[in-house]
Amino acid sequence: MIIKPLPILFSSGSMEFYIYPVLLKEESELTLIDCGYPNELYKLEEAFASIGEDMSNLKNVLITHHDHDHMGGLKELVTKYPKVKVYASEAQVPYLKGQKKSLRLEQLERIHAPKDFLDMVRSVEYIEEVTPISDHQMLPIGEGVTVLQTDGHMPGHLSFYVGENHTLITGDALVCEDGELKIADPAFVLDGEQEIESLKKLLHYQIDTMVCYHGGVYQSENLSEEIARVAEMGYSVEKSACS
């Protein structure tokens, strides 16, 4: 299995940072994990082209959760590439389909977030077809990709474990920030206690590499120990190799 993080630059005013959707390639089959912000499909297409891939060959999209930076570009993607099949947890499906109001939007409205932030979240368009996938389900991609439900950041949040590569694609369950492995900003974690329990669940897997949606690739010789420490301490560990 070839695992390719796709660095996508997000820029708004003075704020700039990268997000990292992930492309999984097994022979000619392409699977994308998360798809970025609204109205920025062209950035994904450019990222595909930069590694010699054509987005028209994309078969599957796995969505970790319905935050605007993870599924904001989904409607544009499936409209342009209608053969793509979209997967998400059963808990997340109603949000991707617009049958339930975005949990993030509810939170932001409750705290009276800045208008431009609210407008971006409100701009997300929804899709009609989503296939639900379940915790511990093995997806038939390569030698198998294991679905891990890592609730906390949101109910039904998913991470994905590629066993043949000993690699975890974390979504927002973990982030790499300034060279440190951390839980995502607690302001955006909807259930902190559940987040900790989800991290403990990861200790059952041999993980040599992580790809964090915020922060990119994180590698360490003692990842299990570091995950355990993050779970125990809350929000920081010592610096390691993050790029």
N, C-alpha and C positions, 0 to 999 in steps of 0.2 A: 504494500500500500504506500503510495506517495502522498505525503501530507504537506500542503503548501499554505501557510498563512499568507493572506493577501493584505498588506498594509494599505489602508485607505485613509487619506488625510481629510479630517473634518476641520473646516475653518468657519468661524463666525465672529466678525468683529476682530478683537484682539486675541481671541481664543483659537488655538490650534492644537490638535492632538490626533494621534492615529488610533483607528480601530482595526481589528484583525479578524474579519471573516476567514473561514478556513475551507480550502478546497481539498477534497479527498479524491484521489485518482486510482482506480484499479483497472488496468488495461485501458479500454476506451470509455469506461463508465465514470462520469464526473458527478460528484455530490458536493453541494455547498452547504456549509453550516453558517447560518445567519447572513443577512444581506444589506445591512447598512441603513442609512438615513433616507427619508423621502426625497424624491427627485434627484437622486445621485446614482442611478443605475449606470450611467456612463462611466463612473469611476470604477465600478466593478468590471465592466467590459474592458476598460483600459488595463486593469490589473490582470485579467485573464490573458489579454493579448501580450502583456509584458513577459509572461512565462510560456508563451507559445500555445495557448489554449483558446478555443473558440467557444463563446458562451452558448452558441446555438447547440452545442453538444451536451449541455447540462441536462442531467436526468432527474436529480432529486435535490430538494432543499430541505434541510433540517433546521427547525427554528427552536432556539433554546427558550425564548419567552417573548412576550409581545411588547416589550419596550420599543420606543420609536427608533432607536439606533440599531436595533437587531432585526426588526421586521418592517421598518418604514418604507423600504424599497420593494417590498414583496409584491404589491399590486402591480407596479410598473413592470416588474420582472415577469410575472406569470401572464400579463397581457401581451408582452412582446414575445415571450417564449412559452406558448400555451401547452407544450408537451411536458413541461416540468411538473413533477408531483411533489406536493408540500406535506411535510410531516411535523407534528408537534404533540405534546402531551395532551391527554384527554382534558385536563383542567384548563389548558391554554386554548384549545380549539375555539370555544365561544368568543374569546377575545380577538382572535385572528379573523373570525368571521363577522365581527361587529355585532354579535348577539348580546354581548355584555359590554358595559362601559369599561374602558381602559382603567385598570387599577392605578397606573401611574398618573393618569389624568385626574382621577378622584383625589389622589394624594396631593398633587400640585395645586388643585383648586382649593383644597382644604387649607393649605398653608399660604395661599395667595402668592404663588410663584410669579416671577416676572412674565409680562405679557408675551415676549418673544419666545420664551420657553413653552408657555402654554399653547401658543399658536402652532409651534412645531409639532407638539404632541397631538394637537387637534387635527393637524393636516394629514395624519396617517390614514390611508385608505385600506379597506378590508377586502378579503377575498372570499370566494364562495366554496372552494373545495379544499379541505384539509383532512389528511388521514391521521387518526390518533395512534400514537405509539405508547408503550407501557414501560414502567420501571423494570429493568433487567432484561428487556426484550433484546434479542440478537438480530440486528438488521443484516440482511444478506448482501453486504458490501465487502468485497475482498474476502478475507477469512472471518469476517464478522465484526460489526461495530456494536458495542453494548450500550444500550440506553440506560442512563443513570438519572433518576429523578432526584434532583438536589434542591428541594424546597427551601425557602427562606427569603432569598432575594425577591421571589414571587412564588405563589403556589403553583406547582407544576413545572417549575424551572427545570430544564434538562441540561445535563452534561453528557459527553460522549467519550467512551473509552475504546481506543483502537488497540486491541490486545496484541496483535502481531508486532506493533511498534512500541508497545508499552507507553502509549501517549494518551493523555487526557485533554480533551477540548473542553474548557471549563465554563464557557459562557460567562456569566457574571458571578458564578459561585466563588471564584477567586480572581484576583487581579494582580498584576505585577506593576508596582509603582515605585519609581526611583530605586530600582534594583531590589525591592523587597516583595515577598509574597504576602498578600493581605486578603482579608475579606473586603468585598466591594464597599464603597462609602456607606457607612451605617445609615446615613440619611435616606438611602434608597433601598435598604433592606427592610422588607415589610414584616418579617418575623425573625428576629435575631436568634431566638432559642432554636428554632427549626433550622436556621442556617448552620449553627454549630453542629447539630445532629447530622446534617447532610455531609459536613466535612469529615466527621468521624466515619461515615460510610465509605469514604474514599480510601480509607486505610486498609481495606480488604483487597486492594488491587495493587499490582506491581506497576508503579508509575515512574518512568525515568525522565519524561519530558511532559511539560504542560504547554498548551497554547491558550493564553488568556485573551479574551476579547479586548480587554483594556490592558495593554502592556506587552503583548506578544509572547515570544517563546521564553520559557523559564526552565532551566535545567539544573539539577543538583544530584549529587551522589546519595543524598539522604532525604529524598522528597517525602517519604512517609513520615520521617521524624519532623520535618518542617510543617507538614500539614497538621500533624498532631499538636505541634506547638502553636500554630495559628489558632486552632480550635480551642486550645487551653488559654492562650493569652488574649484572644479577641481579634486584634487588628494589626499585628506587626511581627515580623521575624527578622533575623539578621540578613544582611545582604548576601546575594549569591549571583549566579550568572543569568541575567535577564537581558534580552536583546529584541 
